[in-house]
């Protein structure tokens, strides 16, 4: 479910436009904010193990937190429960859940979200700080299947952002994205996790020049081509790689298989 409400991650003029012209706004913003067609269950069963989540708390009274990316979407709780069920059914698997941005959260909102996460994942969560080297084997041996990244030091069970840097390229340039991905791996701290963002982000000019297009056609196809070419040429081994529209094209599927194959080398 996608609403016509522009989220707090958008500039004030965009939010006002959506409020004044909700039908038009939903039609335009939807095409440029939608980044995945496959649901959480499909992604889990086809190899995705890292999830970048952005949430908005719509009011002080609510205990429901909605997914956000330009437009306000579904309540996040069912997706988290799907992840936990997948882990129950696959005890050897590990997920990294990154609560990248949390908007309009009060102290009570953070407390409630943390309660929900702990209720859902419980003992599956790997405690932080990680004062020793963690491997997939050590996680499995200790019954841990989830690493939670959280923007505030709210509980020692959750890891801070410094444990897993996630730099944003913010570009539509093929050349810049290639250099960004390569430099990110060269300069990363090998003792920590690291996210390579294989994504392109449209600006206003992109939308205006492609007013009848969408994010996938105008950015993602070119982006995934760039990411695949980079993966085939780099001498470095990515840690975590994210892309838009996973499993929506043969190229996207090849990128994912390439990453999975690297785990066996």
N, C-alpha and C positions, 0 to 999 in steps of 0.2 A: 504494500500500500504506500503510495506517494501522495502527500498533500500538496496544496498549492501555496503553502506557507514557506516563505524563504527563511532559512535559518539564520542564527546570529553569526554564522561564519561569513555572511554576505554583507557588502557595504549598505549603508542606510538608504541610499537611493534605490538599490535593488529591492530591499525589503519594502519600501514604500510602493514601488511599482507593482510588486506582487500583491500587496494589500488592496491597491486601487483597481487592479486588473487581474484578478486571480486566475481566470480561465486562460487568458493569453500567457500570463507568466508561467503557469504550470506547463503549458505546451512548449514554451521556449526553454525554460530552465531544465525541464525533465530531460530533454535531448542532450543537454550539455553537462548534466550532473550525474547521470546514470553511468556507472562504471563496470557493472557485472550483470550478466544475464543468468548465470547459474547460481542456484541457492546454496546455502551453507552445507546441506547434506551432500549434494552432488560434489561440491568442491572437496569435502573431507574424503569421500570415497574415491576420489581421483587424484589424491596426492598432495593437496594443499594443507600446509601445517602452520602457517602464519596468518593471522587475521589482524588487520589494521581497522580499529573501531573508533568512530567519533560519535559522541552522544550529546543530546541536549536534555536538560531537565526543564520541563515546560512550566512548572509552578512549584512553589514551596511545599504545597500539600501533597503532591502526587508522589507515589513510589514507583512510577513507570517512567522509564528512560528510553528515549527514541533515538534510533539511528539517524545520523545527519550527514548530508553531503549536498550543500546548496539548498536542497529541499528537505523538510522533515519527513522521515519515513516510519517504518514499523517499530514497535516495541522490541528492545533487544533481548529480553528474557527468553523467548522461545529459541532463538538462535544459540544462546549460551547453553540451554538445556540439550539441544541437538548435539553440541560439541561434547558435553559430558556423557551423553548416551553413546556416542561414537567411541569415546575412550573406554567406557565400560565394556563395550563389545570388542575392543582391540587393545588389550592391556600392554602391548609392546610399543604403542604409538605415543608421541609427545607433541603437544601443541604449544605455540607461543601466541598469547592473546595480548595485543598491544592497544591499550586504551589511549590512543594518540591525542585526542582532544576531548575535553569535557566542558560544555558550555552551560552557563547559567546555573551552575551547581553551588548550592549553599553547603555549609558544614554538615547540615543534616542530610542533604542530598548525597554527599560523598559517603557518609556513614551508612545510609540505606543501600547504596550501590555495592559497597564493600560487603555488607551483610548478605546481599543476594548472591554475589560471586562466591563467597565462602560457603553458603548453603548449597550451591550447585556443585562446586568442585571439591570442597572439603580437603581431605588428605591427599588428593591428587596434586595439589599445588606444591611446587618446589620453593622452600623458604629462601629469602634473601636477607642480608647480603650474602653473596656467594663468596666466601672467604677461601674457597679452594676450587680447583679446576673441576668443572662439571662436564661430564660426558653423557651421551645417550645411555651408555651401559650403567653409569652410576645412578642416573635418574630412574631407570627401570628397576635396578636392584633395591632402591629405597621406596618403590611404589609411587614415585612422582611422575606425573604425566602432563603437567601444565606449568608454564612459566607465565606469570602475569606481570605485565609492564604497566605502571600506573604513574601519572604525572605528579603525585604528591606522596610524601613519606608518611603514609597513613597507617601502615601495618608492616611489620618485618617480613610478612609472607609475600609482599609484592616487591618487585624490583624497580628501581628508579630508572629514569631515562638514560642515565650515563652508562648503564649496563648494555644498552642496545641503541646506539645512535641511529637516527633515521633521517639523514639530510634530504632536503627537497630540492630537486633540480629547477623547478619553476621555469620551464622553457618549452618551446616548440621547435627548437633547433636540433637537427640531427647531429651536427658537429659538437655542439655544446653538451648534449646528453652523452655522447660517446666518451668525451673527455671527463665528464663528471663521474660516470660509472667507473672508468679506469682509475682516476685519481682517488676516488673514494676507497677503493680496495688497496691501493698503494699506501695510503696514509692511515688506514684503520688500525686500531689497537687489537692485535691478534688474541688478546686475552678476553676480549668481550665479543658479544654478538654485534652484527652490523647489518643494516638493511640497505641494499642497493635499490633505489627507486627507479625502475624502468618504466617511467610514466612521463607523459607530456601534458602540460597544463595550458589550456587555451586562455588567451587574454581577450579583452573586448574587441580588438582588431580581428582576431581569429573568428569570433562569433559573427561579426559584421560581414566579413568577407565570405563566410560560409553560412549565411543566415538560414538556408534551407537544409543544412546538413546536421550532423550530430558529432558527439565526441569520438565515437568509434571511427566514423568515416574520415573526419578531418584530422584526427590526431593519433588514435590508437593503432591504426593499421601501419602508418609510417613509423610509429614508435616501436611496435613489436618487430618490425623489420630491422630497425636499428639495434634493438636488444639482441635479436638472434645473431646478427652479424658480429656484434661485440662478443657474445658468448663463444662464438666459433673462432675468434681471433685472439682473445685475451689469454695470457699465460697464468693468470691468477684464478683462484677458486672462490667464487662468491659464497657468502655465508647465508644470507636471506635475500631473495630477489622478489620484488613485487611488480606485477603488471596489471593493466586493466583488461577486462573482457577475456578472462581465462577460459580456455576450452571453446572459444567461439570461432576459431579458425584453425586450419592445419598448422599455421605458423605458431600460434599460441600453444598448441598441444606439443609441438616440437620443443619449444622453450622449456616447458615443464618437464618433459622427458629428459632433456639435456641436464637439467638441474638434478633430477632424480638419479640419473646415471653417474653424475659426479660423486654421489655418496658412496658408490661402490669402487671408486678409484683410490 
